[in-house]
Amino acid sequence: MSSTASFNPRSFPTRPRVFILSDISNEPDDAESLVRYLLYSNQFETEGLVACTSTWMKQKNPYPSADFFRSLIKSGPATYGMSAVGDDIPLSEGGKHLLARLEAPLEQPLWVLCWGGTNVLAQVLHHIQKTHSPASAAALRSKLRVYAISDQDDTGSWIRNRFPDVFYIASVHAWNQYGLAAWTGISGDRYYGFDHGGPDFSKMTKEWIKEHIQIGPLGRAYPDYMFIPEGDTPTFLYLIQNGLGVPEHPEYGSWGGRYGMTDVSGFGVAARHYSDVADRVTGQDGRTHFSNHATIWRWRDAFQRDFAARMQWTLSPDVSKANHHPVVTVNGNTGLEPVHIECEAGGTVVLNTDGTYDPDGDSLSFNWTHYREPTATQWWVEAEVTELEFKKLDDEGRKVEITLPPPEKCCVDLISGEARKKGQLLHVILEVTDNGSPSLTSYRRVLIQTTNEHLKGGRQGADAVGDIMQGFA
């Protein structure tokens, strides 16, 4: 691609509000995650950094000083779990700060990223319930968005059971069985032994980190890892504004993984807990791997290249000496939000990237994929979601044509066989990668709502999904 007339990088007019609870100094991974977080702080409105306890550090609350975050740093209760929650127990300084940010008259939700225990959050929720009317308390809870790195004290399950209306992302597994959690997909394949041969660990080795990350003033603060590197990082990778993730939709998938509603029964209070789902991903061994971990490690090459590039940004004030992300336009839309299209089943959709550019004038490559798992309602994705094919309309793939499945494949209820006017929501992911060093990838998600105006394709229903899928066995 030819050089742009002037340097014009991506801007972020709206930034997620972020409040971090961290058991930092327990082991190196929190400090590692904080280093990476600082590199992405231009994308967030950071509103709190609270040192908390966890099962791994029950009575200690130190936190390293940092001028940039000094006014945000508070201490949570220096005691473990539910021992910090009760009618006669005052809010900790961290709890007071979290309450103040939650009560701030702002429309944007507050993302509470839990790198350790959650007793600071539990304190605040208990206080709100005790001091506010039911309607006022519910309104405050509706502003919360929680992403917890499993349960690291006994308050996580208490919160989800006591306040099921809190938007809460967390892997659910037996105590301390972290190898079962989706978030370990960031780097835990060798330590925990999952998906053998699938993930590429080359950009997670201590040698790669030493060469690409532990450089410059900030990089030198990145410690060597002990168990797995950066176990807490998926909480904010989930919020990275790169055109891939949609924070209000954990089921869509992002660098921070993909999660689904734990309870969709619709009975009683509408529970908003999201837990692990699985993706099918072709690994470096050429085999298909199907796991919750794959929802994160599938993006590892891209988010590690991104990390290395941002660390380069810290080495010089001259922007021309570092690489920057492509800015992607699809069908005239240059934002970061998904592109929405409606199309009748069996019809065609043309996607055009005219206007896409690289701020540094680098050459660009275009890769289109059908992300099938977010559409599926069952485990057997291949039987439920027909794979889309992309027809290139130019040599580089800047413009493609997609033919949608016929109505019986995308606009019919799986069990009842009833034809629907609105069928499957199909997810198309565009990856645009430059040839800079390190190369950087930007994304756009295209959401294609299939329609069936004349209710074609209906069939006789069945009593069980297995009956429907017998023909696929």
N, C-alpha and C positions, 0 to 999 in steps of 0.2 A: 504494500500500500504506500502511496506517496506521502511525504511529510505534510503534516497539517500546517496551516498558515501561522498559528500561534498555539502555545501550550494551553490546553483546555481540558483539565481532568474532571472526573466525576465529583459533584458536590452532594451534600447530604442535608437538604433543607429541614427534614424531620429526623430526630434521633431518639431511639428508645431510651426511656428512663431506667437506670440500672442501680441496684442496691445489692452489694456483695456481702455475704456472711462467710467468713473463712477461718478455718482452724490453722492458720498459717504458723509455721515453725514446727508443726508436728512432724512433717517430712517435706522433702524438697518440692513436691509437685505443686503446692499452692503458690510458692514463690515463682516457679516456672510459669504457671498460668498467669500470674500477675504481670510478669514481664511481657508476655504476649498481649495481655489485655491492654497494657499501656500503649502498645503499638497501634491498637485499634480504637483508642479513646476518642479519636476525632469523629467516630461514628456513634458515640453514646453520650447521653447526659448522665454522668456518674453522680449519684446523689448520696452514696454512703458506702463506707468500707468498715465493716464491724468485725473485730476479732472475736471468735466464738470458740466454744469447746466442742469436742466430739468424743466418740468412744475411744479415739486414739490419743486424746489429750484432754483429760477430764477436769483438771484444776489449774491450767496454765493459760495465760492470755497475752503473751507478748506480741508486738507487731513492729516490723522495721519502719523507721521513719522515712518519709518521702515528702519533699516540699510540695509537690504538685497536689498530693492528696491529703495534706496535713489537716486541713479543716474538716475533712470528711471522716477521718479515722476516729472511731469510738470503740469502747469495750463492751462486749456482752457480759452476761453473768458468769462469774468464775466458778461455776458449778455445773454439774452434768444434767442434761435433759430436763425431765419433768420436775426435778427439785427446784427449778427456777420459775415454776408456774404455779400460781395460787392466789387466792383472794388477799392474803396478807403479805404477799411478796411484792416489793416495789419494782417498777420497771428499771432495767439496767440503763446505762447511758446509751448503749446501742439501741435498746428498745425504744427509748424516748425519741431518738433520732429517726428511727424507722416510722414510728407513729406520726411524727411531724411531717415526714415526706409523704406518707399515705394520706394524711388529712389536708395536704396542700391543695389549693383550688385549681388543679390542673386536669385537663380532660384525658391526657395520655395515661395508659396503665403504668403501674410501677412493677418492673421485673425484679424479683428478689432471687438472686442466684446463690444457691446454697452449696458451698464447697466443703462444709463441715456439718455440724449439728444444726438443728432448726429451732432451738429453744428461744432464741431472740424473737423469731416470728411467732412462736407459740405464746410467748409472753404478751405480745401486742394483740394477738387475736383474742386471748382471754380478757385482756383489759378492755378492748372494744366491746366485747359481749357484755361485760359487767357495767360499763359506763354509758352505753348508747342504747337508744331504742332499737327494737328488732329491725325496723326498716332502715335506720341510719347505719347500724352495724352491717347489714347486708349490702348497703350501698358502698361502704368502705371496702368490704371484702371483694366486691365486684371489680375494684380497681387493681387487685393483686394478680400478678402472674408469677408463678413459682416454677423454677427448674432446679430440682435437687439432685445431687450426685448420690443416689441411693439414700438409705436412712442411716445416719451416723450417730443418732441418739434415739431415745424412745419417744420423741415428740412428733416425728414425721407421721407415723401411723395415727397418732392421736389427732393431729390436725386434719388428716384426710377423713377420719371417721366423725369427728366433731363438727367439722365445717366442710361438708362435701361439695359446697358451691364454690370453693376456692379453686381457681384454675391452677392445676398442680401437675407438673411433668416429673415423673420419677419411675425408674425401673423397680419392679416388685420381685423380690427373691428372698431366700432365707438369709438370716442375719450373717453378715460378713462374707457372703458368697458373691463377691464383687465380679468374679469372672463370668457370672450369668447376666450381668447388666449391659445394656446397650452402650453406655458411655465408654466402656473399656475398649470399644472398637477404635478409639483414637490411637491406641498404641499398645494394647495389652495382649496381642495375639501370641507373642513368644512367652510372656510370663504366665498367661492363663491357658495357652495351648488350644485356642479355638481356631476354626477355619484354616487349618494347616495347609499351606501352599497357596492360599488365596491372597491375603494382603501383602503388599510390598513394604518390607520393613526398612528398606535402604535409607529412607529419609527420617528414620527414627533412631538410628544407631548413634551411639555416643560420639563416634568419629564424625558423622555428618553434622551433628549439633555443634561440635567444637569448631568445625570449619565455617559453618553458615550462620550460627545463632550466637555463640559465645564470643562475640566480637564487639568492639566499641564500648562506650561507657555503660549503656544499658545491657547489652549482651553479656558483659562480664558479670552482671548480677544474676544471670541465669545459672542455677546450680546444676551439677550432675544429678541425674535421676537415680532413685534408690530401687523402686519397684517397677512402676511404669511412668513414663513422662506425661505430665499434664493431664491427669485424670479429671481435673475440674474444668478444663478448657471447653468441653462441649457445651457448657451452659451459655457461653457467650458466642461461640461459633454459631450457635443456633440463631443468634440475632444479627450476625454479620449482614450488612447491606450489599449484597453482590448480585442480586437479581434471581437468586435460587429459592431461598426460604421465604415463607409467609408466617410470621410469628403467631398470628391468631389461629393458624391451622397446623398443629403439630403433625397431623396425618399426611401432610404434603411432602415432608422431608426437607432436610437442609444439611449444611456441614455439621450441625449439632445432632443429627440423627432424625429418625422418624418414629412417631408415637401415635397410638390410637386410643380412643375412649375405652376406659376399663369397663364401664357400665353404660350400656345403651338401652336399658330396659324401659326408661321413661317413667318408672314408678317413683313416687315420693319426690324428694328434693332432687333436682337435676344435678347429678354428680358430675364434676368437671376434672376428674383425675385421668391423666393420660399415661399409659404404660407401654411396654415394649411391643413392637411389631417386627416383622422380618422382611428383608429384601433379597431378591435373587441377583447375584452379581457374578460376572465372569472374573475369576482371579488371575493372578500372574501365571498360574499353572495351566490356564486355559480351561479349567473346570468351572462349573456353576456352583457357587456357594450360596447357601440360603440360611440366613441368621439375622438376629437383631443387631449383632456387631457390624454386619455388612452395611447397615444403614448409615454408618459413619465412615468405616475404612474405605468405602467405595470412593470417597472424595479426598483421601489422604494425600495423594500426590499433589493435588491442586492447593489444599490448604497449607501444606508444608512449603511449597514454592512461594506462596503468598507470604508466609511468615518470614522466609529468608529475604524476600524482596523488601519487606517493611523494615527489617533490621538494617538493610543497606541504607534506608532513608535516614537512619540516625547517624550515619557516618559523615555526612556533608550537607551543608545548607543549600547547595547548588542542586536544584531539582533536575537539571539536565543530566546529572550523573547517576540517576536511579531510574528504574523502570516503573511504569504506571499502568493502570488497568485499562483495557479497551472499554469504550462507551458504546453500548449496544442499542440499536434501534430495530424494532420489529413492526412492520406495517405502519410506520410513521410514529410509533410510540417510543419515546426515548427515556421513559422513567425506569424505575426498578421494580414496580409492581407487576403482577402477571398481566399478560395480554389476554383479554376475554373475547372469544368468538363463539357464535352459535351457528350450527350447520346441520342440515337435514341428513339423517343416516344414509349412507351410500353416496353422499355428495363429496365434493373436493374442496380443499382449503389450500390457498397459496400463501406462503409466509415469505416475506421480503425483508431483507436487512439493509436496504438502502439507507444511508445516513450513519451507519456504524463506522467508527473511526478509532484510531489509537492515538493518544495524546503525544506519544513520542515518535509517531510516524512509522512504527514497526509494521511488518507484514502480519496479517491475521489469518488464522485457520478457523473453519466453521464446522461444528459437529452437532448434528441433530439426533436426539434419542427419544424414544417413547418410554416414559417412566410409568410402568404399568401398575405397580403395587398400590399407589394411592387410590386408584380407581376400584380395586378389587374389594369385595366384601367377605371373601372366603380365602382359605389358605392356598387353594389350588388356582393360582393366578392365571396360568396358561389356559385353563379351561373356561375362565370367566371373561378375560380381557383379551380381545384379538389384537395381536401386535400390528402396529401401524408401519407402513413402508413409506420411505421418503424418496421422491423422484427429484433429482437435481435438475434445475432449470438453467444452470450455468456450470462452468467447470469447477468453481470453488465451493459450491454449495451455499452461496449467499442467498439464493432464492430456491425454494423447494415447493413441491406440490404433494399433498397428502390426500389419499382417498379413504374416506371413513368406512367402517364396516357397515353391512346392511342392517336394517332394523332388528332382525331376529338375533343379531349378535351384540347389539349395544343399547336397544330400547325396549327390552322385554324383561319383566321381573323374573329373577332367577328361579324362585320357587313356584309362584302362582302361574307363571307363563303369560301373564297379562301384558299386553302391549301398553307402553307408556308414551305420552307426548314428549316428556323430557326423559332422556335416557342417561347413559354414563357420562361423567365428566372426565375427559381424557387429558392427560398431562404430557405435554411435549416440552423437552428441555433443550435449549440451545446453549452450547458452550462456545465461546469465542476466545481463542488463545493467541497471544502475540508471540513474536520470536525474540523478545528481549531476554535479558539475563538478570535474575531468573525469569523465565516466562511466566506470564500472569493470565488467569482465566476469569472472564466475566460471564454471567449467565442471563438468560431471560426464560421465564416459564410462560408457556402458552396454554391456557385452559380452553379446551374445545368442548362446549356443551352440545351433545348430540340431541337432535329433536326428531320427532316422528309424528308429524302433523296429522296424517291419515291413519294412525294406529295400525300400522302394518306389522306382520311378523309374529303375532300372538300364537300361542300353542297351549296344549293341555298342560295343566300344572301337575305337580308331583308332591308326595308326602315328605320327601327328604331330598336334600341336595345330591346325595349319592345316586338317586334314581336319575336325576337330570344329567349327571356327568358320566354315566356308564359308557356312553359312546366315545369318551375321551380316553378310556383306560387302555 
